[in-house]
Amino acid sequence: MSSQATPTLNLKGIGASPGVAVGHAFILDRKRVRTPKLRLAEAEVDPERMRMKTALDLSDRQLSELKEQISKTEGPEHALILEAHRLMLHDPMFVDEVNRLIVEDRINAEWAVRRVARKLKHLFDNIPDEYFRERRSDVEYVADRVVRNLLGQVVDEEVTLPDHAVVVSHDLSPADAALMARSGRVAGFVTDLGGQTSHTAIVARARSTPAVVGAGRASEQISPGDLVAMDGSTGVVLVNPTEDQLALFHETMRRHEESEARALEAKDLPAQSTDGYRMRLVGNIEFPEEIESLLDHGAEGIGLYRTEFMFLDRKTPPTEEEQYKAYRQVLEAMGGRPVTIRTLDLGGDKVPGKGKHEKEPNPAMGLRAIRYCLANRELFRVQLRALLRASVHGHLRLMFPLICGMSELREARSELEACRTELGRAGVPIGNKRFPVGIMVETPSAALIADRLAQEADFFSVGTNDLIQYSLAIDRQNRDVAYLYKPLHLSVLRSLKNIVTAAKDAGIPVAMCGEMAGDPLYALMLLAMGFDELSMTAGQIPTVKNIVRHASRAEAQQLLETAMGLTTAEEIERFIRTEMDRRQAEF
């Protein structure tokens, strides 16, 4: 199809995995099947329950086979997701409720499965954490598999992709995303649904494949074979672009590939400014599988390992032994490089094995993260014991999330020491060297008393995602106010300077692990402020390193001073963007 014969369609989604891709659309139709709704006679109830059991058994066998296949090719982490799906098939909240509806409401199994799935998905709506909110899709994947098996439809149809395909879908299951990415034929992913922590995004980042998610009705608006140009950093998707637009994308691709090649050549060189200021560029991960890509892109460590994935779709929390093995795996894989592991950042509505909780009116400011851990001490202690045991296998740094004041930090450290003593008395090896214990600075209260917190924390790591939304009083997930999310708002810049100054005065390292850390637009601002470490996804490291290595900190400080002399976020952003565009054009 000629790119000039058809009007160009401009779509906007969420940039989930950086990189630029141009290819022809391959539409993967995995939309939910139409669900029949039937009323049963009394004599049909028991046969219907047997139909349901048969479909569950078949679904379990299918997932078991998929898990084994993906374990061999993709490693154990994505297989864990499929194991979580298998557990859902046996979860009483799912199975018992479906059978109850069949018996009491006398409805067919397909209808009952959809009703229960809708109810379970609503339980996720009250979750502030994006990662766990995205797990609503797991309920949908499992329900869809069971319904298809009830209807006798093909479930895991093998897909043959053409080379350089841009895969476009309403959504992608973990198996679809992992198996297609492994094929080596995917140029990029575009999905209607999803966010930064959807399965598609995680798999794409691990494979360094560009991805745009949350693109609305892309799968309906794009036709098979359409030429698609997409940018996984900005979230821009152009369908049947003009020759000029295509040329621009190809030029961007060329520059990106050159930047990647330069980064690979210089991956062992330091991220050091021309006047000698040394920063450390490290990575954020959810899954250990992402480590290989981090090291390939020159990461010097892990700045944020989110431990929540182990609690995904389970009936009971992971045991101390399970957690110990997971942390040990990451520490050993990093070969002595520093690994910052964040303790559980969950709320009561997300922890398996807990009863129903009253719906919180504002969960982002409710019982979550360190607050939840201190309210549920044994859950917290299990994780702390596992971390202490794992610390002998590498360079561990421990980090507590959502610290608002000194009392929370002291309580959390007290629990850690109690666990250390307990393990020591039991003769469990935990090493003689005490690992650094730091905090996430992600609330305005922590930013304002950073000087006091720095007296008792071994390091700071700024979580800009929450710090910005709390400081500006906006929910960045709310489309009506998301435009107000401005990292270059003067109040945010002042908070960041205050945090860095407090850390420097106390002689402790200061890092940043929020999305702001990996955005090239902000690199010189963060260099100027004096951050010691920036943590980001693997694909962002080459560009940020390139910027740091081509600038002097003195120049960056002049830039920051000028920017902070301006007033509105729009003025500051316009000034910084113009300056960064000019500098990057010179690389």
ZAMARGU-4260 file (C-alpha; in steps of 0.2 Angstrom, whole numbers, plus 5000, padded with zeros to 4 digits):
<rodrens>
0) 5000/5000/5000 | 5008/5017/4995 | 5011/5028/5009 | 5006/5043/4998 | 4989/5035/4992
5) 4982/5034/5009 | 4980/5048/5022 | 4992/5047/5037 | 4984/5042/5053 | 4992/5049/5069
10) 4990/5039/5085 | 4996/5042/5102 | 4999/5029/5116 | 5011/5026/5130 | 5030/5024/5126
15) 5033/5008/5135 | 5050/5002/5127 | 5061/5014/5119 | 5067/5013/5101 | 5060/5017/5083
20) 5053/5004/5071 | 5046/5005/5054 | 5037/4989/5047 | 5020/4982/5040 | 5006/4979/5052
25) 5002/4962/5058 | 4985/4962/5066 | 4984/4949/5080 | 4965/4946/5083 | 4965/4940/5101
30) 4948/4949/5105 | 4937/4941/5118 | 4925/4928/5110 | 4906/4931/5111 | 4899/4924/5127
35) 4883/4914/5125 | 4870/4917/5139 | 4859/4903/5143 | 4847/4898/5157 | 4848/4880/5163
40) 4835/4867/5168 | 4838/4858/5184 | 4844/4842/5175 | 4857/4852/5166 | 4866/4859/5181
45) 4877/4844/5185 | 4882/4841/5167 | 4886/4860/5166 | 4898/4858/5181 | 4906/4844/5173
50) 4909/4854/5157 | 4917/4867/5168 | 4928/4855/5176 | 4934/4848/5159 | 4938/4865/5153
55) 4948/4869/5168 | 4958/4853/5167 | 4961/4857/5148 | 4966/4875/5152 | 4978/4869/5166
60) 4987/4856/5154 | 4988/4870/5140 | 4996/4882/5153 | 5008/4869/5159 | 5014/4865/5142
65) 5016/4884/5138 | 5025/4886/5154 | 5038/4872/5150 | 5040/4879/5132 | 5043/4897/5138
70) 5055/4891/5153 | 5067/4884/5140 | 5067/4899/5129 | 5063/4914/5140 | 5069/4909/5157
75) 5059/4906/5173 | 5052/4923/5176 | 5039/4924/5162 | 5035/4906/5166 | 5031/4912/5183
80) 5017/4922/5176 | 5010/4907/5168 | 5011/4897/5184 | 5001/4911/5192 | 4988/4909/5179
85) 4987/4890/5183 | 4985/4895/5201 | 4970/4906/5196 | 4962/4891/5188 | 4961/4882/5205
90) 4958/4897/5216 | 4942/4895/5226 | 4938/4914/5223 | 4936/4909/5204 | 4931/4891/5204
95) 4919/4890/5218 | 4910/4906/5213 | 4908/4900/5195 | 4900/4884/5201 | 4889/4893/5213
100) 4882/4904/5199 | 4879/4888/5189 | 4870/4879/5203 | 4861/4894/5211 | 4857/4905/5196
105) 4856/4891/5184 | 4867/4899/5170 | 4879/4891/5158 | 4897/4890/5162 | 4903/4903/5149
110) 4892/4916/5157 | 4897/4912/5174 | 4915/4913/5170 | 4913/4931/5163 | 4903/4937/5178
115) 4916/4931/5190 | 4930/4938/5180 | 4921/4955/5179 | 4919/4954/5198 | 4938/4950/5201
120) 4944/4963/5189 | 4934/4976/5199 | 4944/4971/5214 | 4960/4978/5205 | 4952/4995/5202
125) 4956/5002/5219 | 4975/4998/5217 | 4986/5014/5216 | 5001/5004/5210 | 5001/5003/5191
130) 5010/4986/5191 | 4997/4978/5200 | 4982/4987/5192 | 4989/4980/5176 | 4986/4963/5183
135) 4967/4965/5179 | 4972/4958/5162 | 4978/4942/5169 | 4961/4938/5175 | 4955/4942/5157
140) 4967/4930/5150 | 4962/4916/5161 | 4944/4919/5159 | 4946/4920/5140 | 4955/4903/5139
145) 4942/4894/5149 | 4928/4901/5139 | 4937/4896/5122 | 4939/4879/5129 | 4921/4878/5134
150) 4916/4883/5116 | 4929/4871/5108 | 4939/4884/5100 | 4957/4885/5096 | 4966/4893/5110
155) 4985/4894/5107 | 4985/4896/5089 | 5003/4896/5082 | 5007/4913/5073 | 5018/4914/5059
160) 5025/4932/5058 | 5033/4940/5042 | 5050/4948/5045 | 5050/4966/5052 | 5032/4965/5058
165) 5024/4978/5069 | 5012/4967/5079 | 4996/4977/5082 | 4983/4969/5095 | 4970/4974/5107
170) 4981/4966/5120 | 4994/4953/5121 | 4995/4938/5133 | 5011/4934/5142 | 5013/4919/5131
175) 5010/4929/5115 | 5022/4943/5119 | 5036/4931/5125 | 5035/4919/5110 | 5033/4933/5097
180) 5047/4943/5104 | 5058/4927/5104 | 5055/4924/5085 | 5066/4939/5080 | 5054/4945/5067
185) 5045/4958/5078 | 5050/4976/5074 | 5039/4983/5087 | 5023/4981/5097 | 5007/4992/5097
190) 4993/4988/5109 | 4976/4996/5113 | 4978/4992/5131 | 4992/4992/5144 | 5004/5003/5153
195) 5022/5004/5157 | 5020/4988/5168 | 5010/4977/5156 | 5017/4961/5150 | 5020/4968/5133
200) 5030/4982/5140 | 5040/4971/5151 | 5044/4958/5138 | 5048/4972/5125 | 5060/4981/5137
205) 5069/4964/5141 | 5071/4961/5122 | 5075/4979/5118 | 5060/4979/5106 | 5051/4996/5103
210) 5033/4996/5110 | 5019/5008/5112 | 5004/5002/5123 | 4988/5010/5128 | 4985/5017/5110
215) 4966/5017/5111 | 4958/5009/5096 | 4974/5006/5086 | 4969/4988/5082 | 4953/4994/5074
220) 4961/5009/5065 | 4976/5000/5058 | 4973/4987/5044 | 4984/4972/5040 | 4999/4977/5029
225) 4998/4995/5033 | 5015/5003/5034 | 5018/5008/5053 | 5031/5020/5059 | 5032/5020/5078
230) 5042/5028/5092 | 5043/5018/5108 | 5050/5033/5118 | 5037/5046/5114 | 5022/5034/5111
235) 5019/5041/5093 | 5012/5029/5080 | 5010/5035/5062 | 5000/5024/5050 | 5004/5025/5031
240) 5016/5040/5034 | 5021/5052/5021 | 5038/5051/5012 | 5044/5065/5022 | 5038/5058/5039
245) 5045/5041/5034 | 5062/5049/5030 | 5062/5057/5047 | 5058/5040/5056 | 5072/5032/5046
250) 5084/5045/5051 | 5079/5043/5069 | 5081/5025/5067 | 5098/5027/5060 | 5103/5039/5074
255) 5096/5027/5087 | 5106/5012/5080 | 5122/5023/5079 | 5119/5028/5097 | 5117/5010/5102
260) 5132/5005/5093 | 5142/5019/5101 | 5136/5014/5118 | 5140/4996/5115 | 5158/5001/5111
265) 5159/5013/5126 | 5148/5002/5138 | 5163/4999/5150 | 5167/5018/5150 | 5161/5028/5164
270) 5146/5041/5163 | 5158/5055/5166 | 5156/5073/5161 | 5170/5082/5152 | 5176/5091/5167
275) 5177/5075/5177 | 5160/5073/5187 | 5156/5054/5188 | 5139/5048/5188 | 5133/5029/5189
280) 5120/5023/5177 | 5110/5008/5183 | 5094/4999/5179 | 5076/4997/5185 | 5070/4979/5184
285) 5054/4969/5188 | 5061/4952/5182 | 5078/4945/5183 | 5077/4941/5164 | 5080/4960/5161
290) 5098/4959/5168 | 5106/4953/5152 | 5099/4968/5142 | 5105/4979/5156 | 5123/4973/5156
295) 5123/4974/5137 | 5118/4992/5138 | 5132/4996/5150 | 5122/4997/5167 | 5134/4997/5182
300) 5121/4989/5193 | 5103/4989/5198 | 5095/5004/5205 | 5078/4998/5208 | 5073/4980/5209
305) 5054/4979/5212 | 5050/4964/5223 | 5031/4965/5220 | 5030/4953/5205 | 5033/4938/5217
310) 5016/4942/5225 | 5007/4942/5208 | 4991/4932/5207 | 4994/4920/5222 | 4983/4913/5235
315) 4997/4914/5248 | 5012/4926/5250 | 5029/4919/5244 | 5039/4910/5257 | 5055/4916/5265
320) 5064/4902/5255 | 5056/4907/5238 | 5061/4926/5241 | 5078/4921/5246 | 5081/4911/5230
325) 5074/4926/5219 | 5086/4939/5228 | 5101/4927/5227 | 5098/4924/5208 | 5098/4943/5205
330) 5113/4946/5216 | 5123/4932/5208 | 5118/4937/5191 | 5125/4955/5194 | 5142/4948/5198
335) 5147/4960/5213 | 5139/4975/5205 | 5127/4985/5217 | 5109/4979/5218 | 5096/4990/5226
340) 5081/4980/5232 | 5066/4989/5237 | 5055/4981/5250 | 5037/4977/5247 | 5027/4992/5239
345) 5010/4985/5241 | 4993/4989/5249 | 4981/4978/5259 | 4971/4976/5243 | 4985/4967/5234
350) 4993/4955/5246 | 4988/4937/5243 | 4980/4927/5257 | 4972/4942/5265 | 4953/4944/5268
355) 4943/4957/5259 | 4947/4975/5263 | 4936/4990/5264 | 4938/5000/5248 | 4949/5015/5251
360) 4943/5031/5244 | 4961/5037/5240 | 4972/5022/5240 | 4987/5031/5233 | 4988/5040/5250
365) 4981/5025/5260 | 4989/5010/5269 | 5003/5005/5257 | 5021/5002/5255 | 5031/5004/5272
370) 5015/5008/5281 | 5007/4992/5276 | 5023/4982/5280 | 5024/4990/5298 | 5005/4986/5300
375) 5009/4968/5295 | 5025/4964/5304 | 5027/4946/5300 | 5025/4948/5281 | 5038/4962/5282
380) 5050/4951/5293 | 5049/4936/5280 | 5055/4948/5267 | 5069/4955/5278 | 5075/4938/5283
385) 5076/4933/5265 | 5086/4948/5261 | 5098/4946/5275 | 5101/4928/5270 | 5103/4933/5251
390) 5115/4947/5256 | 5130/4935/5257 | 5129/4932/5238 | 5132/4949/5231 | 5132/4968/5234
395) 5115/4972/5241 | 5108/4989/5245 | 5091/4989/5254 | 5078/5002/5251 | 5062/5007/5260
400) 5048/5015/5250 | 5036/5029/5254 | 5045/5035/5270 | 5037/5051/5276 | 5046/5054/5293
405) 5059/5048/5304 | 5049/5037/5315 | 5045/5026/5300 | 5063/5024/5295 | 5068/5020/5313
410) 5054/5007/5315 | 5059/4999/5298 | 5077/4998/5303 | 5073/4991/5320 | 5064/4977/5312
415) 5079/4974/5301 | 5090/4973/5316 | 5078/4961/5325 | 5078/4949/5310 | 5097/4950/5309
420) 5099/4945/5328 | 5086/4931/5325 | 5095/4924/5311 | 5112/4926/5320 | 5106/4917/5335
425) 5100/4903/5324 | 5117/4901/5316 | 5110/4906/5298 | 5124/4914/5287 | 5120/4932/5284
430) 5138/4939/5282 | 5148/4951/5294 | 5147/4966/5282 | 5132/4977/5285 | 5124/4982/5268
435) 5118/5000/5265 | 5100/5004/5270 | 5092/5019/5261 | 5075/5026/5258 | 5064/5031/5243
440) 5062/5050/5244 | 5045/5051/5235 | 5034/5062/5247 | 5034/5081/5250 | 5036/5078/5268
445) 5052/5068/5265 | 5059/5081/5253 | 5056/5094/5266 | 5065/5085/5280 | 5078/5077/5269
450) 5092/5085/5280 | 5086/5075/5295 | 5082/5059/5286 | 5100/5060/5279 | 5107/5058/5296
455) 5100/5040/5298 | 5098/5034/5280 | 5113/5027/5271 | 5107/5034/5254 | 5093/5042/5246
460) 5084/5037/5230 | 5072/5049/5223 | 5055/5041/5216 | 5050/5055/5205 | 5034/5047/5199
465) 5026/5049/5216 | 5035/5064/5221 | 5029/5074/5206 | 5011/5069/5208 | 5010/5072/5227
470) 5019/5089/5225 | 5007/5095/5211 | 4992/5087/5219 | 4987/5077/5203 | 4984/5059/5198
475) 4995/5056/5183 | 4983/5041/5179 | 4969/5053/5177 | 4967/5058/5159 | 4958/5074/5164
480) 4973/5081/5174 | 4988/5071/5167 | 4993/5086/5157 | 4998/5095/5173 | 5011/5082/5177
485) 5026/5093/5174 | 5044/5086/5180 | 5051/5103/5176 | 5039/5113/5187 | 5049/5125/5198
490) 5043/5117/5214 | 5049/5100/5208 | 5066/5107/5204 | 5067/5116/5220 | 5063/5099/5229
495) 5076/5090/5220 | 5089/5103/5224 | 5084/5102/5242 | 5086/5083/5243 | 5103/5083/5234
500) 5109/5096/5245 | 5104/5087/5261 | 5112/5071/5255 | 5128/5080/5250 | 5129/5089/5267
505) 5127/5072/5276 | 5140/5064/5265 | 5128/5050/5258 | 5125/5045/5240 | 5109/5052/5231
510) 5101/5043/5217 | 5085/5044/5206 | 5075/5029/5200 | 5059/5037/5194 | 5054/5040/5175
515) 5063/5057/5175 | 5080/5048/5178 | 5079/5040/5160 | 5073/5054/5150 | 5087/5063/5140
520) 5078/5079/5142 | 5082/5080/5160 | 5099/5073/5160 | 5109/5089/5161 | 5097/5096/5175
525) 5101/5080/5185 | 5120/5081/5181 | 5120/5100/5187 | 5111/5096/5203 | 5124/5083/5208
530) 5115/5066/5207 | 5127/5052/5210 | 5116/5039/5201 | 5102/5038/5189 | 5092/5022/5187
535) 5082/5018/5171 | 5077/5005/5159 | 5091/4997/5149 | 5087/5005/5132 | 5088/5023/5140
540) 5106/5020/5146 | 5115/5024/5130 | 5107/5040/5126 | 5109/5047/5144 | 5127/5041/5145
545) 5131/5050/5128 | 5123/5066/5135 | 5133/5066/5151 | 5150/5061/5142 | 5148/5076/5130
550) 5144/5090/5143 | 5153/5098/5157 | 5145/5099/5174 | 5149/5118/5174 | 5139/5121/5158
555) 5125/5110/5165 | 5125/5121/5181 | 5123/5137/5171 | 5109/5129/5161 | 5100/5124/5178
560) 5103/5142/5185 | 5095/5150/5169 | 5080/5137/5170 | 5077/5140/5188 | 5076/5159/5185
565) 5061/5156/5174 | 5043/5154/5182 | 5031/5143/5173 | 5034/5124/5169 | 5030/5128/5151
570) 5044/5141/5150 | 5057/5130/5158 | 5052/5115/5147 | 5053/5126/5131 | 5070/5132/5136
575) 5077/5115/5141 | 5070/5107/5126 | 5077/5119/5114 | 5094/5118/5122 | 5094/5099/5122
580) 5089/5098/5104 | 5103/5109/5099 | 5116/5099/5109 | 5110/5082/5103 | 5111/5088/5085
585) 5129/5091/5088 | 5133/5073/5094
</rodrens>
